Amino acid sequence: MAQVLLVAASGLAREALESIRQTGDHEVSGILDDNADLHGTRVNGVPVLGGLQLAAQRGEQLLLCAGKGASRAAIARRLGLPEERYATHISAHAVLGGSVSVGAGSIILAGTVATSDVRIGRHVVLMPRVVLTHDDVLEDYATLAAGAALAGTVHVGSEAYLGTNSTVRENLSIGRGAVLGMAAALIANLPAEQTWAGNPARPLGTGNAGPHPAPHTEKLLNASLKEATR
């Protein structure tokens, strides 16, 4: 069984660890994190071995477990390691069609469904019960929270984040680094680096309440942002 190190002692690392144990595709030999206070401790029984500099000194494959896509991208740039050093984890309880491709370093958790001709890039994170339908494309470092659902031919840019139970209409694009709030319904293209929330989703500052989002929308957005950085 292939050995793997989890990079970043995060909530995502604990979720990935449980999924790996259930699926049995790898054995987690340790966790790397730059927080010196964690060194020598254990996370769900797995030792935190030291900082990220150990990655270049060890032979295991790696899974980047920072919750935010931009953070995973920054770690990958810092490590500068070839693609073959990264593992890919797909839960035994995910359902992926034979025409679906998954890039190195991606983490796909239980209940995820990807139907036909879906392309999932490198270091993408799909939380439980994500649904991807035909011809969807997820660029590197995208993150889809639990229950996010995309209709067909949706393009999600690098480092974008889609909140829990958000939905996206067919034939739309979500730009690089964009954020779609929790339970939002997207019916128009979401430009790069913008944050949209609500149903239907709209840019922050354009809600019915005038220059500020409505209280309910603001609450969902704040929850999404907190979730994205865990």
Salt bridges, closest charged atoms under 4 A:
GLU15 OE1 - ARG230 NH2 3.18
ASP25 OD2 - HIS26 ND1 3.26
ASP25 OD2 - HIS89 ND1 2.80
ASP34 OD2 - ARG78 NH1 2.53
GLU60 OE2 - ARG58 NH2 2.74
ASP135 OD2 - HIS134 ND1 2.82
GLU139 OE2 - ARG119 NH2 3.80
GLU139 OE2 - HIS155 NE2 2.82
ASP140 OD2 - ARG122 NH2 2.78
GLU159 OE2 - ARG176 NH2 3.10
